[in-house]
Amino acid sequence: MRWEQLLRRRGRCWAKHLALFAVLFGLLIAPYRPMVLVGPPQMVQTGNPGIGVHTRLTDEVEERKIKRTLEMVREMGASWIVEYFPWGYSERKPGRFNWDHADMVVDHARAQGLTVIARLGFVPQWARPKETFDTFLPAENFERFGDYVYAFVEHFRGRVAHIIIWNEPNLSLEWGYRPVDPEGYVELLKIAYDQAKAANPDVRVLGGALAPTLAPPGSEWGMDDLVFLQRMYDAGAAPYFDVLAVHAYGWKFPPDAPAESDAVNFARTELLREVMVRNGDGHKPIIITEGGWNDHPRWTKAVRPGQRMTYTLRAYEKAQQEWDWCQAVCLWAFRFPWPAQTYQDYFTFVSADFVPKPIYLEVQRYARGE
């Protein structure tokens, strides 16, 4: 009996030692992550306060890289960023929120003097049927999304004053690979707007974020953005957004190419503005939350690098000087956490390893008035 007791004691002692060894070994092999301080508040020095970019920090896990990205945004002379805060990342289980990564991004952005526009979307698995995509939100769960909007706006009250409700709902792939539904989107927008204002009456709700497309009537892939916007107004959307979010890609056209209903170019924004005015919404501003030009050497919709620089500077200037209804132009996309290895890399201003591209340096010089 004594031997059995002694063996049990020695076993417990060895177990404790093994546990301690495991902890120490884990600390030794764990990657070193230095503490990253948010730092003192900075101010953006720029000659054009409407310059903005669409950052892609959603999947950037290292805080030092988040901080450096946002420092470079400020140093370029941009005052605005659009950042994606996926619902499915923050509420993995119903009613249980984790804001750690979102807090990190917002706090560093604010420290750099940047205004954050939060894009909200991405359906968690528990809120959609099995074997559906993360853009599929059934109507019976619109209220669940509204709850997320309320929680987000309440948590970031005083730190985030602009939110986008959904992304490109006029494309089938962004509406769960279903036929697009302007009336359904308006129902979602109403719920989100009411919840956002209940959490913070001062928050600015951006509706739309429509993809520029010439999809013909009945297309399975999407709906013309001009038609979709009018259908939104017909469904009673006007009281449920404060700002219209617009996507304005130039493709191969310069920013001064005329706006025409059968062309996708930067000036197509003017046609969306006309729809707003016709529906009594001329008092509301527009913010371009995606857009720009691509300089891939072989992509069919790309331009030459020199053209991209010229067009980008002219777009920022055009919005500031000629479009008094356009509050900011946030072009796609400042930097990706890792190379996409596709034409998408040629939209960026900075490489994944923080090397500024010529377009970055040109915008920086423009913002400095050089």
N, C-alpha and C positions, 0 to 999 in steps of 0.2 A: 504493500500500500504506500509505504514511504517512497519507494522507487518511482511509483506511478505519479505521486505528487511532485517529486523532484523533476521528473521528465516534463510534466505539464508546465511547471514554473519556467524551466529552461526553454521550453517551446515558446511560451509567451514572451520571454526575454528576447529570443532570436527574432520573433515576429516584429517586436518593436524596433530592433536594430535594423532589420530589413526594410521596414517602413521608412525609417529615418534615412537609410542609405538611398532609397528610391527617390525621396524628396531632394536630397543633396545632388544626386546624379541628374535629376530633371533640371535643377537650376544650372548645372554645369553645361548641359547640352542645349538649353533653351537659347534662342537667338537674343543677343543683347539689343535692347530697345531703349535708347536714351530718353530721358524725360524731355518732352517738348513743351515749352512754355508758350502760352498764347501771345504774350508780349504786350507792350504798351500800345494804345490806340494810334493808328496811322490815318492819314488823309490822302485821298487820291488827288494828285495834281494833274489837271487835264484842261485842255481848251475846249473840250466838247463833253459836257456832262451826260450826254445820251449814249456814249460808247459803252457797249456791253458785250459779254460773251456767254456762251452756254458751256459751263464746265461739266465734267463727267467724273465726279468724285464718289459716286455711289459705290463703286467697287474698289476704291483706293483704300487699302487697309492701314497703311503706315501713316501715322500722324505727321511725321516730318515732311512727307511728300504732299500731304494735304496743305500744310502750312506753306511750303515752298510754291505750290501751284498758285495759291491765292496771293502770295507776295508778288509773283510775276504778273498776275492780273492787274494788281494795283500799279506796279512799276511800268506796265504798258500804257496806263492812262485810262483804263476802263473802270467805270463806277458801278456797273450792274453785273450780276451774274444770275443765270438760271441754273438751278440744280435740282436733280431728281431725288425725291424722298419716297421710295416705294412703300406702299401700304404693307405688302407682304413681308418686308424686312422688319418693320417696326412692330407689327402685331401678328406674331407667328401663331399665337393662340388667342382665341376670342377674349377681348377685354384685358389682355396682358401686353403692355407696351414696353419697348426697350428703345430709348432715345439716345443711347450712348454715341453711336456713330453720327447721327444727325446733329447732336449737340456739338460734337467736335468740329464738324464742317461749319455750322452756323457761327460758333464762337470765333473761329479763326477768320471767317469772312468778315464779321463785324469788326474784329480787331484791325483788319486791313482797310476799313472804311468803306466796305462794299455793301450795296443794297442787294439782299437776297430775294429772288423770286423762286418760290418753292413749287415744283411741279409734282402733283400728287396723282398716283395711279398704281398699277400692278396689283392684281387680285391674289390674295393668299389662297393656298390650296383649300383651306377649310371653308372659304366663302364661294366656291364654285364647284360645279359637278366634276366628277372624275374624268380624266382624259380630255379636259379642255385646257385652253391656253390661259396664260396669266393676264390676258386682256379681256377675258370673258367674265362679265359680271351679270348674273341673272337679275331680273327686275326685283325679285323678292328680297335681294340683298342690297338694293340701293341704300336702304336705311343703315345697313352695316357700314357702307362706305361713308355715309354721312356721320356716323359715330367716329370714324377715324379722322375725318376732317375736323370735327369738333375737338377731339383730343389733340391733334396736331396744332391747331390754332391756339388752343388754350395753353398748351405747353410752351409755345414759342411767342406768346404775347409779349410785345415790347422788343422782340428780336427779329421776327419775320412778319412783314406787313403786306406781302403779296403772295397769293397762291393761285396756281393754275389747276383747274378742274379737268382732269383727263388729258389725253394727248391724241390729236388727229382722229377724232371720232368719225370723220368722214371717210376713213379708210377701213376696209373690212378687217385687215390684220390687226388694227388697233381697237376693233369692236368685237374681238373674240372670234374672228374669221366667220362672222355672220353678215347678212345684209345690213348695211348701215341704216341707222334709224334716228333722224334728226329729232323727232318727237320724243323718242326714248332718252336721247341725250339731254334734252331740255328737262325731262322729269328728274334725271340724275343731278343736273345743274341746280334745279330748284332746291332739292333736299340738301345738297352740299352748301349752297349759299345760305340757307336759313341756319344751318348748324354752324357755319363759320361766323356769321354775324352774332349768333347767340354766345359764342365763345369770346368774340372780340368785335364789337361794332365798327371798329376802325380798320379792320383788315380789308384789303382790296382784293376782290375776287375777279380773276381773269377767266373768261369763258372763251370757247372756240378752240384756239391752238390748232386751226384747221390746216391740213396739208394742201398745198396748191396743186390742183389736178384738173385735167380736162376730161375726166371720166364721163363717158356718154350716159344718157338716161338708161337705167336698167342694168348698168354694169355690176358684175358680181364683185368687183375689186374696190369700188368706192363711188363717191358722188362729188361732182364739181363743187368746189368750196363756195362759189358764189350762190349756187342753188341751195346748198346746205345751210348757209347763213340765213338766207331768206326764209327757209323752212323753219329755222329756229325762231325767227321773229313771229312767223305765223302761229307757232305753237306757244307763244307768250313768254319768250325768253328775256325780253328787255329788262324787266325789273330784277333779274337774277344774275347780273354780272355788272361789274363796275368798269372793267377795261376789256377790250377785245384783244386776245392774243392771236398774233398772225405769224405764219411761217412764210418767209419771203426768200426763196432761192432764186438766184439769177441764171443758173445754168450757163449757157454760152452768151447770154445777152448782157450788155452793159446796163448799169442802173438807170440810165436816162432813156433806155428803150421805152417807147410808149406803152402804156397799159392797154391791153386789148383782151377781150373775153376769150379769145381762142389762142392765147399765148401764156406760157408760164414764165414770168420774169420778176425782177425785184419790184417793178412799178405796179404789179398786179395788186399790191397793197391798196393802191388808190381806188380800185374797183370795189374792194371790200369796204373801204371807207364810204363810198357812194351808197352801198346797201345800208349802212348804218344811218346815214343822213336821211335817206328816203323813209326810214322807219322811225324817225324822230329821235335818233340816238347820236346826233352830231355833237352833243356836249361831252360825250365819253372819249377818252383817249384810246390810242392803239399802242401796244408794245409788241415789237417784233421779237419773238422768243426763240426763233430758229431762223437760219437763213445764211446766205453768203455764196461763195464760189469755191470751186475745187480746181486744183492745178495738177491733177494726175496726168502723166505724159501720154496715156493711151485711152483714158475713159472718154466715151463719146460726148458726155455732157460737161467736160472740163474745159478750162481756158488755160492760156499760158501763164507762168508765174508772174510775169510783169503785168499782164492784164488783171490777174487776181488782185494784185496790190493796188493798182489804179482804181479798179471797181470797188474794192472794199473801202478805201478812203472816201471815194465819192458817195458811197451809200451812207456812211456815217454823216458826211457833210450835208447830203441832200435831206436827210431826216431832220437835221438840226435847223437848216436854213429855210427849207421849203415846206416841210410838213409840220406845221405847228401843233397838229393833233397827235403826232408820234412822240411818245415820251422817251423811249429808249430803243436801241437796236442791239439785240443780243445774238451775235452770229455763232453758228455751229462750226467747229467745237474747239475749245481752247487747247485741251490736251487729253489724251487717253491714258489710263494707268499702264497699259501695255500696247504695243503695236497691234493694230487690227489686221495687218497684212492684207489689206484690201484698199480699194480706192478711198475708203473712209479716212485713212491716214493723211490724205492730201487736203482734207478740210481743216486740219489742226494748225494752230499758231505756234505751238511748242511741241517738241518731240517727247516721247515717253520718258526719256532720261534728261529732260529739262534743257535741251539745246534750243534756243530761240531760232525760229525760222525767219527768212527775210521779211515775210508778211508781218511778223511780230515787230521787227525793228522799224518797219515803215509806219505802222500804226503808232508806235511809241514816238517817233519823230513828229508825226502829225499831231498827236495829243499835246506834245510840248510846244507846238507852234513853230516848229523848224521847217 
